[in-house]
Amino acid sequence: MKDYDAIIIGAGIAGSCVAYNLIRDGYKGKVLVIDRDVPAGEKSSTALSAGGFRNLWTTEPNMKLSTFSIKEYEKLQKEEKMNIGFDKAGYLFLKNKKQWKEAKKIAKTQKKNGVNLDILTLKEVSKLIPDLNLKKVDKEIKEFFGIEDLAGGIIGHDCGFIDGYLLSTSILGKAKQEGISLKVNAEVTEIIKKDNTIEGIKTKQGETILSPVIINAAGPYAAKIGAMIGVEIPVVPINRQLFVATSPYKGTKFPMIVLDNGAYMRSELEDLLFGRANKDEPVAKEVNGQFLMHSDKNYFMEHIYPYFLARLPALEKGMSLKSKWGGLYEVNTEDHNAIIGQHPDIKGFYMCCGFSGHGIMEGFAAGKCISDLIIKGDYVTLPEVKQLRYERFKEGQLIKELEVI
Ligand SMILES: Cc1cc2nc3c(=O)[nH]c(=O)nc-3n(C[C@H](O)[C@H](O)[C@H](O)COP(=O)(O)OP(=O)(O)OC[C@H]3O[C@@H](n4cnc5c(N)ncnc54)[C@H](O)[C@@H]3O)c2cc1C
């Protein structure tokens, strides 16, 4: 007895892409996507993200996942006419003198691997974005804030940004049109398992839904889903903050600019969007089953603004903060990379989670891999992604990525 052939827990980018790929790949089974938000995924990491995409990575699985996803997102906008805000505006990493040698070495390897990028001198960066002040930083400001002199930049031409929420809802909408079912306002609280085989789920709302396959796409809540059947998933929720401000640079469209200290900024329509990971942010607290999110103007003023002010002096007069929010990174504490695969000992329990802050740009390809695993039993389209299987933790085969922001 079963109600569905597969249940996907979570309607963020990961869950939506699993559903979409199953349908596109001709899966004949009945699929249910279940999410506790109304509308689906409204408070997800996907909805609260910065939407950046880049294929400037140092590990094979990340390069493959992002390159594949970017191509598909472009097709969704151009060919399927989805309104997802796909914009190949580029990603510009600015590097200081200490970082430059290593950055160039990595970029050369990426280029050899087919990544469309250029290594730029400061002069070339200035040509590309004339508004950037790359050298003349006041000595006192430099010393007070620890701002280093820049040495050059790496620009990724196939990179840019997208609207994460529009993307996931459009993909999910399409999958729904093609036959998958969606249940919202339904929180999974229990997974039914007999011996080592999945049988279904129970919800807080009192429903029991039977299915031999469950896909854990619960983002920052992935570890809680695993814990329901005693599976340890090394994913913790960590708050990240974003800020939107008016732009004094009217008419300038900025790519995603990542400073040498990891602070980043891009155009957001007419405005500017800023962010920076706080390396000291603790694991988010849980209250009534929800992880808390926060944002603080002081964080922007102390840890982001001064660094961009040094590079974009007009911010001092012509910028005002319009909005701010916090969201959750789903950090894989072992190696900061996604977990994509079936549990080795529990038949029917798949994981598509732990993206550690790069799930928008990898979501589509991750969904494709899960679809391949369910339909064909292997990582057929992207064999390199097998490196991200759950077993790697036990086997000590961690994937060390050097370009995590
Ligand atoms: C501030 C910020 C900036 C970011 N910037 C970028 C970026 O520039 N580029 C990029 O690629 N990524 C970025 N990310 C990361 C990206 O947002 C995530 O990696 C991605 O959204 C994860 O998607 P997901 O589908 O795995 O999880 P989510 O989007 O969180 O979706 C999980 C869903 O599962 C549901 N759920 C959880 N538990 C249950 C349950 N028990 N029952 C039912 N439903 C449940 C939730 O309601 C949620 O809707 C950023 C994240 C943040 C917070």
The ligand as an SDF file (V2000), in Angstrom:
LIG
                    3D

 53 58  0  0  0  0  0  0  0  0999 V2000
   21.5520   35.4460    3.0970 C   0  0  0  0  0  0  0  0  0  0  0  0
   21.7760   34.2990    2.1560 C   0  0  0  0  0  0  0  0  0  0  0  0
   22.4310   34.5090    0.9460 C   0  0  0  0  0  0  0  0  0  0  0  0
   22.6120   33.4610    0.0690 C   0  0  0  0  0  0  0  0  0  0  0  0
   23.1900   33.7090   -1.1430 N   0  0  0  0  0  0  0  0  0  0  0  0
   23.3160   32.7170   -2.0420 C   0  0  0  0  0  0  0  0  0  0  0  0
   23.8370   32.9760   -3.3510 C   0  0  0  0  0  0  0  0  0  0  0  0
   24.1940   34.1020   -3.6740 O   0  0  0  0  0  0  0  0  0  0  0  0
   23.9020   31.9350   -4.2210 N   0  0  0  0  0  0  0  0  0  0  0  0
   23.5140   30.6570   -3.8820 C   0  0  0  0  0  0  0  0  0  0  0  0
   23.6370   29.7680   -4.7230 O   0  0  0  0  0  0  0  0  0  0  0  0
   23.0300   30.3940   -2.6560 N   0  0  0  0  0  0  0  0  0  0  0  0
   22.9190   31.3790   -1.7370 C   0  0  0  0  0  0  0  0  0  0  0  0
   22.4240   31.1250   -0.4930 N   0  0  0  0  0  0  0  0  0  0  0  0
   22.1690   29.7350   -0.1280 C   0  0  0  0  0  0  0  0  0  0  0  0
   20.8970   29.2280   -0.7230 C   0  0  0  0  0  0  0  0  0  0  0  0
   19.8580   30.1030   -0.4170 O   0  0  0  0  0  0  0  0  0  0  0  0
   20.6310   27.8260   -0.1820 C   0  0  0  0  0  0  0  0  0  0  0  0
   21.7680   27.0160   -0.3940 O   0  0  0  0  0  0  0  0  0  0  0  0
   19.4470   27.1810   -0.8820 C   0  0  0  0  0  0  0  0  0  0  0  0
   18.3750   28.0640   -0.9290 O   0  0  0  0  0  0  0  0  0  0  0  0
   19.0420   25.9120   -0.1570 C   0  0  0  0  0  0  0  0  0  0  0  0
   17.8740   25.4480   -0.7500 O   0  0  0  0  0  0  0  0  0  0  0  0
   17.1010   24.2200   -0.1530 P   0  0  0  0  0  0  0  0  0  0  0  0
   15.9880   23.9340   -1.0750 O   0  0  0  0  0  0  0  0  0  0  0  0
   18.0680   23.1530    0.1780 O   0  0  0  0  0  0  0  0  0  0  0  0
   16.5330   24.7450    1.2700 O   0  0  0  0  0  0  0  0  0  0  0  0
   15.3800   25.7970    1.5360 P   0  0  0  0  0  0  0  0  0  0  0  0
   15.3250   26.7940    0.4730 O   0  0  0  0  0  0  0  0  0  0  0  0
   15.5170   26.2910    2.9280 O   0  0  0  0  0  0  0  0  0  0  0  0
   14.0590   24.9260    1.4390 O   0  0  0  0  0  0  0  0  0  0  0  0
   13.7600   23.9660    2.4270 C   0  0  0  0  0  0  0  0  0  0  0  0
   12.2570   23.8990    2.6020 C   0  0  0  0  0  0  0  0  0  0  0  0
   11.9760   22.7900    3.4590 O   0  0  0  0  0  0  0  0  0  0  0  0
   10.8750   23.1290    4.2700 C   0  0  0  0  0  0  0  0  0  0  0  0
   10.9180   22.2730    5.4590 N   0  0  0  0  0  0  0  0  0  0  0  0
   11.8970   22.1770    6.3800 C   0  0  0  0  0  0  0  0  0  0  0  0
   11.5690   21.2770    7.3210 N   0  0  0  0  0  0  0  0  0  0  0  0
   10.3550   20.7880    6.9860 C   0  0  0  0  0  0  0  0  0  0  0  0
    9.4990   19.8380    7.5640 C   0  0  0  0  0  0  0  0  0  0  0  0
    9.8080   19.1770    8.6910 N   0  0  0  0  0  0  0  0  0  0  0  0
    8.2970   19.5810    6.9730 N   0  0  0  0  0  0  0  0  0  0  0  0
    7.9590   20.2210    5.8340 C   0  0  0  0  0  0  0  0  0  0  0  0
    8.7340   21.1550    5.2280 N   0  0  0  0  0  0  0  0  0  0  0  0
    9.9320   21.4240    5.8090 C   0  0  0  0  0  0  0  0  0  0  0  0
   11.0870   24.5880    4.6030 C   0  0  0  0  0  0  0  0  0  0  0  0
    9.8710   25.1960    4.9590 O   0  0  0  0  0  0  0  0  0  0  0  0
   11.6580   25.1240    3.2820 C   0  0  0  0  0  0  0  0  0  0  0  0
   10.6360   25.6760    2.4830 O   0  0  0  0  0  0  0  0  0  0  0  0
   22.1890   32.1550    0.4000 C   0  0  0  0  0  0  0  0  0  0  0  0
   21.5220   31.9390    1.6030 C   0  0  0  0  0  0  0  0  0  0  0  0
   21.3010   32.9930    2.4800 C   0  0  0  0  0  0  0  0  0  0  0  0
   20.5670   32.7490    3.7600 C   0  0  0  0  0  0  0  0  0  0  0  0
  1  2  1  0
  2  3  1  0
  2 52  2  0
  3  4  2  0
  4  5  1  0
  4 50  1  0
  5  6  2  0
  6  7  1  0
  6 13  1  0
  7  8  2  0
  7  9  1  0
  9 10  1  0
 10 11  2  0
 10 12  1  0
 12 13  2  0
 13 14  1  0
 14 15  1  0
 14 50  1  0
 15 16  1  0
 16 17  1  0
 16 18  1  0
 18 19  1  0
 18 20  1  0
 20 21  1  0
 20 22  1  0
 22 23  1  0
 23 24  1  0
 24 25  2  0
 24 26  1  0
 24 27  1  0
 27 28  1  0
 28 29  2  0
 28 30  1  0
 28 31  1  0
 31 32  1  0
 32 33  1  0
 33 34  1  0
 33 48  1  0
 34 35  1  0
 35 36  1  0
 35 46  1  0
 36 37  1  0
 36 45  1  0
 37 38  2  0
 38 39  1  0
 39 40  1  0
 39 45  2  0
 40 41  1  0
 40 42  2  0
 42 43  1  0
 43 44  2  0
 44 45  1  0
 46 47  1  0
 46 48  1  0
 48 49  1  0
 50 51  2  0
 51 52  1  0
 52 53  1  0
M  END
$$$$
